[in-house]
């Protein structure tokens, strides 16, 4: 049974416009409404593939800097000793080369 997991609303900073580059650095930010997480897992999905872990942050952190590949979507899941939370909403980035 999961206890007190964070409710996560993820936004991506810097995606007001499409990016015309092969890669672009962006920051994911989310709201952490939990006081008992051990950390969060950042996952990416490229195309129709499954979700893959691309990073982790420690407890009480609410942002992650990443390099957006062409068409990727991102989500966050928090974890603690009881398990892993349901995934957040997803945000997607597009780059044009």
C-alpha positions in Angstrom: 0.0 0.0 0.0 1.4 3.4 -1.0 1.3 6.1 1.6 1.1 9.8 1.1 2.6 10.0 -2.4 3.2 13.2 -4.2 0.5 14.5 -6.5 2.6 15.6 -9.5 1.8 18.2 -12.1 4.7 18.4 -14.5 5.5 21.4 -16.7 8.4 21.9 -19.1 10.1 25.2 -19.0 11.1 26.7 -22.4 8.7 25.0 -24.7 6.7 28.1 -25.7 8.0 27.6 -29.2 9.2 24.7 -31.2 12.9 24.2 -31.1 14.9 24.2 -34.4 17.9 22.2 -33.3 18.8 18.5 -33.0 18.8 18.8 -29.2 17.8 21.4 -26.7 18.2 21.6 -23.0 14.9 22.0 -21.0 13.9 21.9 -17.4 11.1 19.7 -16.1 9.4 21.1 -13.0 6.7 19.5 -10.8 4.7 20.1 -7.7 5.7 17.8 -4.8 2.8 17.4 -2.4 4.4 14.6 -0.4 6.6 14.6 2.7 7.6 11.0 2.6 9.1 10.3 -0.8 12.7 9.1 -1.1 13.0 10.5 -4.6 11.4 10.8 -8.1 12.0 8.9 -11.3 12.0 10.8 -14.6 10.8 8.8 -17.6 10.8 9.5 -21.3 8.9 8.0 -24.2 10.1 8.3 -27.8 7.5 7.8 -30.5 5.3 4.8 -29.7 8.0 3.0 -27.5 7.5 2.2 -23.9 8.6 4.5 -21.0 12.3 4.5 -20.1 13.9 5.9 -17.0 16.2 8.8 -18.0 17.0 10.1 -14.5 16.4 10.3 -10.8 16.3 13.0 -8.2 16.4 12.9 -4.4 13.6 13.7 -1.9 12.1 17.2 -2.0 13.6 18.1 -5.4 11.1 19.3 -7.9 13.1 19.9 -11.1 15.3 18.0 -13.6 17.3 19.4 -16.5 17.3 17.2 -19.6 18.2 17.3 -23.2 15.1 17.0 -25.4 15.5 14.7 -28.3 13.4 15.1 -31.4 9.9 14.1 -30.3 9.8 13.0 -26.7 7.3 13.0 -23.9 8.2 13.0 -20.2 6.6 12.1 -16.9 7.6 11.7 -13.3 6.9 9.1 -10.7 7.9 9.3 -7.0 9.0 6.4 -4.8 9.5 5.5 -1.2 9.8 2.3 0.8 6.2 1.4 0.1 6.5 1.5 -3.7 6.2 3.8 -6.7 3.5 6.4 -7.3 1.2 6.5 -10.3 2.8 8.6 -13.1 2.2 12.3 -13.5 0.7 13.9 -16.5 3.0 13.9 -19.5 4.6 16.8 -21.3 6.0 16.6 -24.8 8.7 18.4 -26.6 9.4 18.7 -30.3 12.6 19.7 -32.1 13.0 20.3 -35.8 16.3 19.8 -37.6 
